[in-house]
Structures are given as structure tokens and as C-alpha cells.
Amino acid sequence: MSSAIYEVRGRSAVITMNNPPVNGLGFDLRREIVEGLARAAGDSNVTAVVLTGTQRAFSGGADIREFGTPKSTAEPSLNTVIRVLESAEKPVVAAIAGACMGGGLELAMACHYRVAVSGAQIALPEVKLGLMPGAGGTQRLPRLIGAEAALNMIVSGETALSEKLASSALFDEMIDGDLLQGALAFAGRVSEKRPLKRARDIKPVLPNAEGFFQFARNTIGAAARNFPAPLKCVDAVAAAVALPFEEGLRVERELFVQLMQSPESRALRHAFFAERAAAKIPDVPEDTPLRKIGKVAVVGAGTMGSGITANFLSAGIPVTLLEAKKEALEKGQAVIRGIYEASAKKGRLSAQQVGERIALLKATQSYDDLKDADMVIEAVFEEISVKEAVFRKLDETMKTGAILASNTSTLDLNKIAAFTRRPQDVVGTHFFSPANVMKLLEVVRGEKTAKDVLATVMALAKRIKKTAVVSGVCDGFIGNRMVEQYLRQALFLLEEGATPQQVDRAVEKWGMAMGPFRMSDLAGNDIGWAIRKRRYREQPGLKYSRIADRLCEQGRFGQKTGLGWYRYEAGRRDAIPDPVVDKMVVDYAREIGAQRRRIDQEEIVQRLIFALVNEGAAILEEGIASRASDIDMVYLTGYGFPRYRGGPMLYADEVGLYNVVASMRRFAANPHGDPGFWKPAPLLARLVGEGKRFT
Ligand SMILES: NC(=O)c1ccc[n+]([C@@H]2O[C@H](COP(=O)([O-])OP(=O)(O)OC[C@H]3O[C@@H](n4cnc5c(N)ncnc54)[C@H](O)[C@@H]3O)[C@@H](O)[C@H]2O)c1
């Protein structure tokens, strides 16, 4: 199938881009645009050219399916197409509807004229991938809409609607009604006009440019720490104002190449593709028919149940919330109301929207009310006997074909499924706390979970705006299984010489949203304690620092008790270092005969992050995660891993797996700690041997 359709209408040639879904500027399309232009040039009947797309998109920019393949840079490159367009001897009119973004907008800006309908989405979103426009966008946009407006669009990557830019030179005419008819009429009117209009010939004017760009650099530099792209965008726009067009283009090219090679952009691009990949399950066909989810039920109105419920109400999906205890039910309802009232106070919701959401909620204590729900999510106490009672009841109650989900974080989903006569309908939906805020949803695939159940839950996750990642069944699933090793390592660091705040500060400086000790205080140290007690029973040989148990024995459960690894003042969340804890750590180390030493930041960071990586490798090898990038998605969306580092697995690749293992060997030689801890997972060792990467 052809990627562009060429036809002659009256005295105009029309080139219609036709590369679904968004007219990505793939190799075939680029080639066919150039061919169309040549045909128009050679046809003496043709006096003008209209370049257009579909209702949905003029063009969304580069064809992401070609990313990283030779086709993406094969000639004619976008820059070549743009050169051909701009030097055409007959006027080229871009007729724009829908998405006109990135390379698509750069293409449009190289046309001699642009007409658009209202509602077209105009953007240069490259900065979101740690890049900047690389086909003249930073040079032409300032000439067409002014340097200040262009800088805002390029640095933010945000979308502007065409009507908002209607008065700028970006558009020569706004079209009411049929775009193509309007564009053809316009082309007829300008076909004889010479010289042809070119954005490059406009001289950008900006009084006090130097002061303006200095101010922009200061504010953007401060706001975009760790992200190099926004500042380079400023440099490129400044070049558009200060330099002749061709020189500005050269500056843009240079900066673009620098960004393309930056680790931050690699990380952001990895995250972008990881998110898309995570939505696909290797053995579940994309056209798997979905079960209809119109109504949802939630069982348990505690911390998680209420947050989970809010997700569905916000998406317009009615929820019946069931609780065992009346007071708990009322409390849950109040929490849900509170979530919406807080949003209303911040101006994010109107009173009417709050009302509409609350109206979708039905509270009950009777299983009879769950009968017509298409899916139920259980969020009761984390005890297998309680789960058993609930799932037996759900099995009796729910209609045939309903999806039975559990929010369990540590229990065996296969066991839970076996409490029912329909294990194929049982799946894990592991939300993260606070469930109405955190993006991550681990979708836990039981041995018998049906493919259409998985596909349905993945689609539902999108409706409630979650990033879903599939995990197999194991203790802790992907995220918590890895974090356990990270926390174990954090405790060893205390024994060996660090303080909680040194550890937290080191990884926070490195980019984690929250260090392990602040995180534990937030989640509740009692939760980790319960997990450790189970470990001591089930894996008595496993070396675990007992220092955290000491803390818990003193009732220091974290923020909720005002004391944990830190002190908390009433009503505040600031973690205040506590000398009592430091002393406890030192005393404990002395007791166990550990030689304390100064541990530098790099060692702290490497030990924590490589602990994640090694467990991640095991998870990958066992097939608990189907791709390394899925693990990265879990960490980026559920654990505050810095996006500009792309996730633990990409980070390990960037460091080089050989170097990761070399560091692990060094840590293993440490006389303290657990020598078994640093044994490279077989997959990691194999990849090093083969000189390969995770991602
Ligand atoms: N808290 C977290 O951070 C977190 C995160 C992910 C998953 N989880 C999991 O979510 C589940 C719920 O955790 P939570 O923190 O919301 O607990 P919670 O104690 O806040 O809430 C549990 C609620 O379930 C109700 N309940 C107990 N037995 C019931 C029954 N038989 N029928 C109906 N209601 C019943 C209780 O009255 C209580 O209100 C657990 O499986 C937990 O492991 C918790």
C-alpha cells in the first residue's frame, strides 16, 4: 500500500499522506512525498501543491516503528524532504488537521503556506524524549510565532491548538468547513505569487534578546536539573534569533546530535518504548476479545480498597464497595469523598464533578449486591484464611465470566485462585499506595489465568490511567521482591558504618525520589518486620541484619508513630535525623563485632542499585518479568526511580554489565555482609560472558 496518494485537482497537485495511524514520517512516506513533488514540478498543468494528511493527523512526526533501524535515517531523510519542499518552484500549501507534531510540524513549517482547521494539535514534543527538534523546528518556529512563544512550546513540548496560533505567521488561513476544499481554493489564490514565502527568510526580532535568554537559562536550568535537553533548546532558539538561518540550523544539528548521544535521552526514549512494550503480553494476541467491564466491585474499604475504588469512580466506572465492618465502610466512604474534595479544593474538579463521582459509588455489607459486577477486586487483610473466606464467597456470588482479582502483595495467587472453581478468572491486581495516585499496577498472572482476563485487565488499566506491568507469581512479584534485596543491603550499610540519613541522601542525590529509610518510615516499618519474620522462619540460612527489628521492638514504625528511622513532628512529614537511632546503630554494630568505616556515596549507590539489578536478572531469567524493560517500568512508575536513568536494568546496561559484576565481586570480598548476596544471577553472568545487555 502506498504511503502517500498523488492526484491532480484542477490545477493543484494534492499529496495526501497515508501512513496510519498518525502519518509517521517513515522511509516510504518520505520517499513518496519527494516523488510527488517531482511529479508536480514536471506537470505543466500544475501550478501549486497541497500537502495534507488525514482528519486524525497531518503528521505525528517520526515513525516510531522505524526508531533505531537503518530506515529511520535512510535518504531521503526528513531534512532532505524539507530541502526539496522549500526549494520547490511551485508553491506548496500544507493543509493541516489533527496532530501536527515533531517532524510533522517541521515539515509543515518548510511549506510555503499553511492552512489549518481549528482543533489541530501543534507541538514540538521532542524534549519529552530528552531531544530537541532536529529538522529546523528550533529555527523556523521562532520566525513564525516569535521567539518567546516558540521557546515555551519547544522547552515544554506541550501541545497548542491551531486556533490559539491563528494570528501568527504559522498559519496563512484558518479553514472553516472542508479542509481540502479550503486548501485548494487558497492554493488557487496564491499560485502565481512570487517570490515564494519561506519561513527561513523572516528575520526574528526580539528586543533585549540577551537578557531574555539569560533569564530563560536561569529559570529553565533550575527547573530541569538532570535533564540537559531544555537548556539546549534555549541555546537553539537563541541561535535562531542571533544567527543567520543556515548557521542556526548548524547549531541545531550539533545540539541535536549531542542530545541524541546523552544518557538522559537514551533513558527517556527507553522509558517511552518500555511503556508501550509493557502493554503487550508476548503470548496474548493483540486482538484477543475483551470481557466487558461496566461495573466493578471492591471488597475491603481500608487503605487500599478506598484508593482503588477512587480510580474507577474517576474513570466513570460505577463501584460497589463491600466491607465486613460498618465503621470501616463509613470510614472508607469518607476517605473517598476526601480524595475528591481535596481535588476540588485545588481547583482540579468542579463541585458537580465531585458529585458525579460520588454518585457512582454504592456501599454495602451484602454480597448480594455484587452479583452484577463484571469484576471484583479484593483488598481485605493480608491473611490467607481471610482471603480464602472471601474468595469462596465470591465464587458463590459472582456471575459467570466475572473477573476475580486480588490486591494481595505477598500471598500466593495460585493458592487464592484454587479457593474458587474458576481459577482461569482469577488474576492479581497489585496496586501501590496511595492507590489513587501511584501510576503502577502490577498485573499478576496466575498459572491458570485466562488470556482474555489478562488482556481485559491490561485494557482496564489504561482506562483508569495506570501503567500496567505483568508479573508472574512469586514472593513480592517484581517490585517488592527486588526492593527486599535493596532494603537488606541498606541495613548492611548501617552495620558497616553509614547512618540512615547518609544512605538516604546518597541515593536521593543520585536521583531516587526517596531513600530506603525514608521509604520504610512512610510505608510502615512493621510491614517489613512481618516480611522478615517470615523469612527467618522460611529461610533461616539467609543473612539479614537484625538492626531493623531493634527499631520495631521499640515501636518505631515510622511516620504513623512519629518515630522510625527518623523523628517526625506532629502533622509534618519532614524526616528529622534522630541521634537515638544513630546510637542504636553504633551499639548494634559493636555488639555483632562489625568494624564500622566511612562508606562513600558511590559505594552506597552501587550497592543499593546493583542489589536491584541482580534480583532483576533472576526475575527475568525465571520469566516472572517478560522483558528487562518491564522491570524498569515497575521501578520508574512505582518506586521513584529517576526517569533520566531509565530504570535499574537500563542503568546497569549503561554502566556496563561487566563493570556491574566487577563491583559486585569487590563487594563480595567485603569481610562483613553476606558473601552469597553478591553472587551474580546466572543470567547476569551469562550476559557478561557474551558481552550482551539486558535491554
Ligand atoms: N497498604 C499497602 O501499602 C498495600 C499495598 C499493596 C497491596 N496491599 C494489599 O492490599 C490488601 C489490603 O491492604 P490494606 O492496607 O488496605 O489493609 P487495611 O487493613 O487498611 O484494610 C483491609 C480492610 O478489609 C476489611 N476486611 C477484612 N476482612 C474482610 C472481609 N472478610 N470482608 C470484607 N472486608 C474485610 C477490613 O475491615 C479493612 O477495612 C492486602 O492484601 C495488602 O497486602 C497493601
The ligand as an SDF file (V2000), in Angstrom:
LIG
                    3D

 44 48  0  0  0  0  0  0  0  0999 V2000
   -1.1210   -0.8850   52.3600 N   0  0  0  0  0  0  0  0  0  0  0  0
   -0.3440   -1.0210   51.3130 C   0  0  0  0  0  0  0  0  0  0  0  0
    0.5940   -0.2660   51.0980 O   0  0  0  0  0  0  0  0  0  0  0  0
   -0.6230   -2.1310   50.3300 C   0  0  0  0  0  0  0  0  0  0  0  0
   -0.0470   -2.0440   49.0570 C   0  0  0  0  0  0  0  0  0  0  0  0
   -0.3340   -3.0280   48.1160 C   0  0  0  0  0  0  0  0  0  0  0  0
   -1.1680   -4.0700   48.4700 C   0  0  0  0  0  0  0  0  0  0  0  0
   -1.7050   -4.1470   49.7170 N   0  0  0  0  0  0  0  0  0  0  0  0
   -2.6060   -5.2560   49.9960 C   0  0  0  0  0  0  0  0  0  0  0  0
   -3.9340   -4.7850   49.9760 O   0  0  0  0  0  0  0  0  0  0  0  0
   -4.7370   -5.5260   50.8770 C   0  0  0  0  0  0  0  0  0  0  0  0
   -5.4130   -4.5810   51.8290 C   0  0  0  0  0  0  0  0  0  0  0  0
   -4.4410   -3.8290   52.4950 O   0  0  0  0  0  0  0  0  0  0  0  0
   -4.8020   -2.5020   53.2800 P   0  0  0  0  0  0  0  0  0  0  0  0
   -3.5090   -1.8370   53.5890 O   0  0  0  0  0  0  0  0  0  0  0  0
   -5.8360   -1.7470   52.5430 O   0  0  0  0  0  0  0  0  0  0  0  0
   -5.4190   -3.0810   54.6210 O   0  0  0  0  0  0  0  0  0  0  0  0
   -6.4180   -2.3910   55.6290 P   0  0  0  0  0  0  0  0  0  0  0  0
   -6.2580   -3.0920   56.9050 O   0  0  0  0  0  0  0  0  0  0  0  0
   -6.2740   -0.9170   55.5830 O   0  0  0  0  0  0  0  0  0  0  0  0
   -7.8430   -2.7190   55.0140 O   0  0  0  0  0  0  0  0  0  0  0  0
   -8.4120   -4.0150   54.9730 C   0  0  0  0  0  0  0  0  0  0  0  0
   -9.9010   -3.8370   55.0820 C   0  0  0  0  0  0  0  0  0  0  0  0
  -10.5200   -5.0740   54.7980 O   0  0  0  0  0  0  0  0  0  0  0  0
  -11.6230   -5.2300   55.6530 C   0  0  0  0  0  0  0  0  0  0  0  0
  -11.9100   -6.6550   55.7600 N   0  0  0  0  0  0  0  0  0  0  0  0
  -11.2350   -7.5890   56.4390 C   0  0  0  0  0  0  0  0  0  0  0  0
  -11.7850   -8.8030   56.2600 N   0  0  0  0  0  0  0  0  0  0  0  0
  -12.8480   -8.6100   55.4440 C   0  0  0  0  0  0  0  0  0  0  0  0
  -13.8130   -9.4880   54.8810 C   0  0  0  0  0  0  0  0  0  0  0  0
  -13.7950  -10.7770   55.1510 N   0  0  0  0  0  0  0  0  0  0  0  0
  -14.7450   -8.9510   54.0800 N   0  0  0  0  0  0  0  0  0  0  0  0
  -14.7590   -7.6480   53.8220 C   0  0  0  0  0  0  0  0  0  0  0  0
  -13.8830   -6.7810   54.3340 N   0  0  0  0  0  0  0  0  0  0  0  0
  -12.9240   -7.2530   55.1290 C   0  0  0  0  0  0  0  0  0  0  0  0
  -11.1750   -4.6250   56.9520 C   0  0  0  0  0  0  0  0  0  0  0  0
  -12.2870   -4.2540   57.7620 O   0  0  0  0  0  0  0  0  0  0  0  0
  -10.3670   -3.4390   56.4870 C   0  0  0  0  0  0  0  0  0  0  0  0
  -11.1580   -2.2760   56.3870 O   0  0  0  0  0  0  0  0  0  0  0  0
   -3.7980   -6.5150   51.4970 C   0  0  0  0  0  0  0  0  0  0  0  0
   -3.8790   -7.7190   50.7790 O   0  0  0  0  0  0  0  0  0  0  0  0
   -2.4510   -5.8930   51.3460 C   0  0  0  0  0  0  0  0  0  0  0  0
   -1.3980   -6.8020   51.3540 O   0  0  0  0  0  0  0  0  0  0  0  0
   -1.4600   -3.1890   50.6370 C   0  0  0  0  0  0  0  0  0  0  0  0
  1  2  1  0
  2  3  2  0
  2  4  1  0
  4  5  1  0
  4 44  2  0
  5  6  2  0
  6  7  1  0
  7  8  2  0
  8  9  1  0
  8 44  1  0
  9 10  1  0
  9 42  1  0
 10 11  1  0
 11 12  1  0
 11 40  1  0
 12 13  1  0
 13 14  1  0
 14 15  2  0
 14 16  1  0
 14 17  1  0
 17 18  1  0
 18 19  2  0
 18 20  1  0
 18 21  1  0
 21 22  1  0
 22 23  1  0
 23 24  1  0
 23 38  1  0
 24 25  1  0
 25 26  1  0
 25 36  1  0
 26 27  1  0
 26 35  1  0
 27 28  2  0
 28 29  1  0
 29 30  1  0
 29 35  2  0
 30 31  1  0
 30 32  2  0
 32 33  1  0
 33 34  2  0
 34 35  1  0
 36 37  1  0
 36 38  1  0
 38 39  1  0
 40 41  1  0
 40 42  1  0
 42 43  1  0
M  CHG  2   8   1  16  -1
M  END
$$$$
